[in-house]
């Protein structure tokens, strides 16, 4: 709900120039994400089409509309409280990484697990309910973290000099680094698969056989799409690599996919009959990751983040990508 800026104005307008363009941009983005969701659920996992189109889509659309109305009310409330006319309501909708991640890591595996014990239609409804419960848990987690956000911000080290010396050129270089290792992961993963397939040795091919059957097959497809396809095309663009927040999204996505990759390498040996997600799996990731972040934060507070004594510091600060 955009308005024309003007600190002296007190009348909050419902719409302003550019809102129509923003509306259709948001609408088309959400429709495209629904198409991606339907394609994954129906063609990859075999969800019943009538459930996806007649229940999931209307429910998702209703939830998005309700969220946008809440954000609109909050924008009006803030504008009235501060006497401003330049408050914009935050748009709510589906984003591609979350949609793909939810389909491959929650809805799909839940459907395959439930289908082994009940009819397909009931299994699909059960999987959708698991997805909704997951969304509620995510919301509760965000609400809980909002109370400690200030403490975390005070504990984590500030950017310090980095905020003034890091430019888009340095971010671009980090983005190229992520892009290169995305391709490198695909190269070594495919090379290993190709060599085992070509050699056709039973003691080696059995390793892939367990990961290409049952619900583990969905994880294999997720890795091909999520660990290579999505980040490869996402990081290919120049603009993505030159913005801090878009680069952070790509890095977080790759970190999540790396966790899935390690899970896929280890857990089929313990559970060859299918995926069995457990709380301890996520707890181990959070515990190890938390220890790493805590140790890194402690070290960063004791050391200068910029090598001030480096004789080539000026050259690196003036670095430009070709």
C-alpha positions as CSV (number, residue, x, y, z in Angstrom):
1,X,0.0,0.0,0.0
2,X,2.3,2.7,-1.3
3,X,1.9,6.4,-0.9
4,X,3.8,9.4,-2.3
5,X,6.4,10.6,0.2
6,X,5.9,13.8,2.1
7,X,6.8,14.2,5.7
8,X,4.5,17.2,6.1
9,X,1.4,15.4,4.8
10,X,-0.9,13.7,7.3
11,X,-3.6,12.2,5.1
12,X,-2.8,8.6,4.3
13,X,-3.8,7.6,0.8
14,X,-5.0,4.2,-0.2
15,X,-2.9,4.1,-3.4
16,X,-0.3,5.9,-5.3
17,X,1.4,5.8,-8.7
18,X,3.1,2.5,-9.3
19,X,0.8,0.4,-7.1
20,X,-0.9,-1.3,-10.0
21,X,2.5,-2.3,-11.4
22,X,3.5,-3.6,-8.0
23,X,0.3,-5.5,-7.6
24,X,0.6,-7.4,-10.8
25,X,4.3,-8.0,-10.2
26,X,3.5,-9.6,-6.8
27,X,0.5,-11.5,-8.2
28,X,2.4,-13.0,-11.1
29,X,5.3,-14.0,-8.7
30,X,2.8,-15.8,-6.4
31,X,1.1,-17.5,-9.4
32,X,4.5,-18.7,-10.7
33,X,5.4,-20.1,-7.3
34,X,2.1,-22.0,-7.2
35,X,2.8,-23.5,-10.6
36,X,6.2,-24.6,-9.3
37,X,4.6,-26.1,-6.2
38,X,2.0,-28.0,-8.2
39,X,4.6,-29.3,-10.6
40,X,6.7,-30.7,-7.8
41,X,3.8,-32.2,-5.8
42,X,1.9,-33.7,-8.8
43,X,4.7,-34.8,-11.2
44,X,7.5,-35.6,-8.7
45,X,5.6,-37.0,-5.7
46,X,2.3,-38.0,-7.3
47,X,-0.1,-35.9,-5.2
48,X,-3.8,-36.1,-6.3
49,X,-4.5,-33.2,-8.6
50,X,-7.9,-32.4,-7.2
51,X,-6.5,-31.9,-3.7
52,X,-3.7,-29.6,-5.0
53,X,-6.0,-27.5,-7.2
54,X,-9.2,-27.5,-5.0
55,X,-7.8,-27.4,-1.5
56,X,-4.1,-26.4,-1.4
57,X,-4.3,-23.5,-3.9
58,X,-7.5,-21.9,-2.4
59,X,-6.2,-22.3,1.1
60,X,-2.8,-20.8,0.2
61,X,-4.5,-17.8,-1.6
62,X,-6.8,-17.2,1.4
63,X,-3.8,-17.2,3.7
64,X,-1.8,-14.8,1.6
65,X,-4.8,-12.4,1.3
66,X,-5.4,-12.5,5.1
67,X,-1.7,-11.7,5.7
68,X,-1.7,-8.8,3.2
69,X,-4.8,-7.4,5.0
70,X,-3.1,-7.6,8.3
71,X,0.0,-5.9,7.0
72,X,-2.2,-3.2,5.4
73,X,-3.9,-2.6,8.8
74,X,-0.5,-2.4,10.5
75,X,0.6,0.2,7.9
76,X,-2.5,2.4,8.5
77,X,-1.9,2.1,12.2
78,X,1.7,3.1,12.0
79,X,0.9,6.0,9.7
80,X,-1.7,7.3,12.1
81,X,0.5,6.9,15.1
82,X,3.4,8.8,13.6
83,X,1.4,11.2,11.5
84,X,3.2,10.1,8.3
85,X,1.9,9.5,4.7
86,X,5.0,7.6,3.4
87,X,4.3,4.3,5.2
88,X,4.2,1.2,2.9
89,X,2.6,-2.1,3.8
90,X,5.0,-5.0,3.6
91,X,3.8,-7.4,0.8
92,X,3.2,-11.0,1.8
93,X,3.4,-13.9,-0.6
94,X,5.2,-17.0,-1.6
95,X,8.9,-17.0,-2.4
96,X,10.6,-19.6,-4.6
97,X,13.2,-21.0,-2.2
98,X,10.7,-21.6,0.6
99,X,8.2,-23.1,-1.8
100,X,10.7,-25.5,-3.3
101,X,12.1,-26.3,0.1
102,X,8.7,-27.0,1.7
103,X,7.7,-29.2,-1.2
104,X,10.8,-31.3,-1.3
105,X,11.6,-31.5,2.4
106,X,8.2,-31.5,4.1
107,X,5.2,-32.1,1.9
108,X,6.7,-34.7,-0.4
109,X,8.4,-36.9,2.2
110,X,5.4,-36.7,4.5
111,X,3.1,-37.8,1.6
112,X,5.4,-40.8,0.7
113,X,5.6,-41.9,4.4
114,X,1.8,-41.6,4.9
115,X,1.0,-43.3,1.6
116,X,2.6,-46.5,2.9
117,X,-0.1,-46.7,5.6
118,X,-3.2,-45.2,4.2
119,X,-5.0,-44.4,0.9
120,X,-3.4,-41.8,-1.4
121,X,-6.1,-39.1,-0.8
122,X,-5.9,-39.4,2.9
123,X,-2.1,-39.5,2.8
124,X,-2.1,-36.2,0.7
125,X,-4.4,-34.5,3.3
126,X,-2.2,-35.7,6.1
127,X,0.9,-34.4,4.3
128,X,-0.8,-31.0,3.8
129,X,-1.7,-30.9,7.5
130,X,1.9,-31.7,8.4
131,X,2.9,-28.7,6.1
132,X,0.5,-26.4,7.9
133,X,1.8,-27.5,11.3
134,X,5.3,-26.8,10.1
135,X,4.3,-23.3,9.0
136,X,2.8,-22.7,12.5
137,X,6.0,-23.9,14.2
138,X,8.0,-21.6,11.9
139,X,5.7,-18.7,12.9
140,X,6.0,-19.5,16.6
141,X,9.8,-19.7,16.3
142,X,9.9,-16.3,14.7
143,X,7.7,-14.8,17.4
144,X,9.9,-16.4,20.1
145,X,13.1,-15.1,18.5
146,X,11.6,-11.6,18.3
147,X,11.9,-11.3,22.0
148,X,15.6,-12.0,22.0
149,X,16.5,-10.3,18.7
150,X,17.9,-7.3,20.5
151,X,20.1,-9.4,22.8
152,X,21.4,-11.4,19.8
153,X,22.1,-8.1,17.9
154,X,24.1,-6.8,20.9
155,X,26.0,-10.1,21.3
156,X,27.0,-10.5,17.6
157,X,29.9,-8.4,16.5
158,X,29.2,-5.3,14.5
159,X,30.4,-4.8,11.0
160,X,32.8,-2.1,12.2
161,X,35.2,-1.1,9.5
162,X,33.8,-3.7,7.2
163,X,30.7,-1.6,6.7
164,X,32.7,1.1,5.1
165,X,35.3,-0.9,3.1
166,X,33.3,-3.7,1.6
167,X,31.9,-2.7,-1.7
168,X,29.7,-4.4,-4.4
169,X,33.0,-5.5,-6.1
170,X,33.9,-7.6,-3.0
171,X,30.4,-9.1,-2.8
172,X,30.6,-9.9,-6.5
173,X,33.8,-11.8,-5.9
174,X,32.2,-13.8,-3.0
175,X,29.2,-14.5,-5.3
176,X,31.6,-15.9,-8.0
177,X,33.2,-18.1,-5.4
178,X,29.7,-19.5,-4.4
179,X,28.8,-20.0,-8.1
180,X,32.1,-21.8,-8.8
181,X,31.7,-24.2,-6.0
182,X,28.1,-24.9,-7.0
183,X,29.4,-26.1,-10.3
184,X,32.2,-28.0,-8.7
185,X,29.8,-29.9,-6.4
186,X,27.8,-31.0,-9.4
187,X,31.0,-32.0,-11.2
188,X,32.3,-34.2,-8.5
189,X,28.9,-35.7,-7.7
190,X,28.2,-36.6,-11.3
191,X,31.7,-37.9,-11.8
192,X,31.3,-40.3,-8.8
193,X,28.0,-41.5,-10.1
194,X,29.2,-41.9,-13.7
195,X,32.3,-43.9,-12.6
196,X,30.3,-46.2,-10.4
197,X,27.7,-46.7,-13.2
198,X,30.4,-47.4,-15.8
199,X,32.3,-49.8,-13.7
200,X,29.1,-51.7,-12.8
201,X,30.6,-53.2,-9.6
202,X,27.8,-54.5,-7.3
203,X,29.6,-53.5,-4.1
204,X,29.7,-49.9,-5.4
205,X,26.4,-49.5,-7.2
206,X,24.5,-50.8,-4.2
207,X,25.3,-47.4,-2.6
208,X,23.3,-45.5,-5.2
209,X,20.6,-48.2,-5.4
210,X,19.5,-47.4,-1.8
211,X,19.3,-43.7,-2.6
212,X,17.3,-44.1,-5.8
213,X,14.4,-46.0,-4.2
214,X,11.4,-45.1,-2.1
215,X,11.4,-41.7,-0.4
216,X,15.2,-41.4,-0.8
217,X,14.6,-40.9,-4.5
218,X,12.8,-37.6,-3.8
219,X,15.9,-36.5,-1.7
220,X,18.1,-37.3,-4.7
221,X,15.9,-35.2,-7.0
222,X,15.9,-32.4,-4.4
223,X,19.7,-32.4,-4.4
224,X,19.9,-32.3,-8.2
225,X,17.5,-29.3,-8.3
226,X,18.3,-27.6,-5.0
227,X,22.1,-28.1,-4.8
228,X,22.8,-27.4,-8.4
229,X,19.9,-26.2,-10.6
230,X,18.4,-23.5,-8.4
231,X,21.7,-21.9,-7.1
232,X,23.4,-22.2,-10.5
233,X,20.8,-20.1,-12.2
234,X,20.2,-17.9,-9.2
235,X,23.9,-17.0,-8.9
236,X,24.4,-16.6,-12.6
237,X,23.1,-13.1,-12.7
238,X,25.5,-10.2,-12.1
239,X,23.0,-8.2,-10.0
240,X,22.4,-11.0,-7.5
241,X,26.1,-11.3,-6.7
242,X,26.5,-7.5,-6.1
243,X,23.8,-7.2,-3.4
244,X,24.4,-8.3,0.2
245,X,20.9,-9.6,0.9
246,X,20.5,-11.5,-2.4
247,X,23.9,-13.1,-1.8
248,X,22.9,-14.0,1.7
249,X,19.8,-15.7,0.5
250,X,21.9,-17.8,-1.9
251,X,24.4,-18.6,0.8
252,X,21.7,-19.7,3.2
253,X,20.1,-21.9,0.5
254,X,23.4,-23.6,-0.3
255,X,24.1,-24.2,3.4
256,X,20.7,-25.8,3.8
257,X,21.3,-28.0,0.7
258,X,24.7,-29.0,2.1
259,X,22.9,-30.3,5.2
260,X,20.5,-32.2,3.0
261,X,23.5,-33.6,1.1
262,X,25.2,-34.9,4.2
263,X,21.9,-36.3,5.5
264,X,21.5,-38.1,2.1
265,X,25.0,-39.6,2.3
266,X,24.7,-40.9,5.8
267,X,21.1,-41.7,6.7
268,X,20.1,-44.3,4.0
269,X,22.6,-46.6,5.6
270,X,20.6,-46.4,8.8
271,X,17.2,-46.2,7.2
272,X,17.3,-48.0,3.8
273,X,13.5,-48.3,3.8
274,X,12.9,-44.6,3.5
275,X,13.4,-41.1,5.0
276,X,12.8,-40.9,8.7
277,X,13.3,-37.3,9.8
278,X,13.8,-36.8,13.5
279,X,14.2,-33.8,15.8
280,X,17.7,-34.9,16.7
281,X,18.8,-34.5,13.0
282,X,18.0,-30.8,13.1
283,X,19.2,-30.5,16.7
284,X,22.6,-31.8,15.7
285,X,22.8,-29.2,12.9
286,X,21.7,-26.4,15.2
287,X,24.1,-27.5,18.0
288,X,27.2,-27.8,15.8
289,X,26.3,-24.7,13.9
290,X,25.6,-22.7,17.1
291,X,29.0,-23.7,18.5
292,X,30.7,-22.6,15.3
293,X,28.9,-19.2,15.2
294,X,29.6,-18.7,18.9
295,X,33.3,-19.4,18.5
296,X,33.6,-17.3,15.3
297,X,31.8,-14.4,17.0
298,X,34.1,-14.6,20.0
299,X,37.2,-14.6,17.8
300,X,35.9,-11.8,15.7
301,X,35.4,-9.6,18.7
302,X,39.0,-10.1,19.7
303,X,40.6,-9.5,16.2
304,X,40.5,-6.7,13.7
305,X,38.1,-7.6,10.8
306,X,40.3,-5.5,8.4
307,X,44.0,-6.3,8.1
308,X,45.2,-2.7,8.7
309,X,48.8,-3.7,8.5
310,X,48.6,-5.4,5.1
311,X,50.7,-3.6,2.6
312,X,48.3,-4.5,-0.2
313,X,45.2,-3.3,1.7
314,X,44.7,-0.2,-0.5
315,X,44.9,-2.3,-3.6
316,X,42.3,-4.8,-2.4
317,X,39.9,-2.0,-1.3
318,X,40.1,-0.5,-4.8
319,X,39.5,-3.9,-6.4
320,X,37.2,-4.0,-9.4
321,X,35.7,-7.0,-11.3
322,X,36.6,-7.2,-14.9
